[in-house]
Amino acid sequence: MKLVTAIVNKEDSKTVCNELLKAKFYVTRLATTGGFLMAGNMTLMICTEDERVDECIDCISRCCKQRTELVPGTATLGVGLETTMPIQVTVGGATVFVTNVERFEKL
């Protein structure tokens, strides 16, 4: 058994979960917040058989695409003045971890 932990953008999470459920994966969702942009994410925990890990990751990658967004940024002008200038950042995609599961019980 393997535990697939995927951190996905909040906007992609509903689509990803629906696709995983259609493919007969059981998903536990945890609402999380990213550290850099302080934006909403969803952490998905999927326990599956070793031979289905690639299928699970393919399902996630089909639904989570990277994109660019403008977010507010601040810049100091050097004389005690600050201005808010938007900066372009890449969001979306998925961060996926696969770990061994020593014991799994569904109670």
Summary of the structure (lengths in Angstrom):
residues: 107
radius of gyration: 17.9
end to end distance: 16.6
largest distance: 62.7
contacts: 269
relative contact order: 0.29
helix: 25%
strand: 50%
